[in-house]
Amino acid sequence: MLSRLGEKIWADWIWFPEGHGWADLTDHDGQVFPKTQDLWVTLPIALFFLVCRQIFERFVATPLASLLGVCDKQRVRAPPNPTLESFFCSTSKNPTQSSIESLSKQTGCSVRQVQRWFRRRRNQDRPSKLKKFREACWRFTFYLIAFFAGLAVLVDKPWLYDMKQMWDGFPKMPLLPSQYWYYMIELGFYVSLLFSVASDVKRKDFKEQIIHHVATISLISFSWLVNYIRAGTLIMLVHDSSDYLMESAKMFNYAGWRKSCNFIFIIFAAVFIFTRLVILPFWIIYTTWVYPLTLYPPFLGFYFFNGLMLVLQALHIFWAVLIVRMVIKFLPGNDIVEDERSDREETESEDEDVGREQRGKFQNGHVQNGHTLLNNNHSKVD
């Protein structure tokens, strides 16, 4: 039964245009074609990346952080309090005004002490600046190497300059050794990111990042299976062309090098918008969505591949909006670029400002729903 189900799922008519099928991807006459079992190679490669990352962050990124002056402020830890800790872990990290007043009565602490405890407790869970720098340094190194390696792989390929040639001879396009390793290394890296997502710095777009990783892994894997490799190499190159700039801007941000950070971020924003919102949709997606219809009738694999492309494009638009917002924020005041996806650590001065504001509003009689106004849910960025 399972074999019959497998035959139906992997039927030629689903994944290939009419007149073609899996038999076209059989090795012959010294020509090699992609195979499903090749994808298992990405698992040991992903584990290799995880090990390399630990070594890199310890012996390269950490000394570099010290050299650039990356340092963390001394954090004041929240004193042990079982009642507040239970509420923090099980109910909310940002209690409402009524919850703060209730907790104040339960613990015998003042409202200000409860507010201060939650602020310090939230700060304890935020990743250190050194951790964020090391993560950005690792990704910068990979994306930079991957981008120039991708250029080396594609610089002499005709479909880099005339994208319609990615369909020339499809699907009977032999696999080149350079394409094999480019694919396996890129896919292995994205799998390693999925493995490490639990320990990586969590930002506001955490869900979008997970969707991006899953869509990217699915897209690369599927393009390998059905020999969309020419399109896949172009897609990977476009993505790597801006990612290393973003990671380098983060590194200078954490080091406090404002002018360098702002300058690199401007370049990154321009490259990101041009590659992700111009080249990808109007050149690459056009060549994978519109042009093939002049060669073959549509088939399910065609829709599946381009559906994943549209998911990535939607994420690119989402991130482009965040990037433009950041550019607008720092340009007028020449201030440092701050990642809108991250939370900035709450400070003692901010806490005191909130306290004075609440006392002032209470004394003036401004109340809301029977309580003094309280904004205990800061949405700062880092």
Order of alpha helices (4+ residues) and beta strands (2+ residues): alpha-alpha-alpha-alpha-alpha-alpha-alpha-alpha-alpha-alpha-alpha-alpha-alpha-alpha-alpha-beta-beta
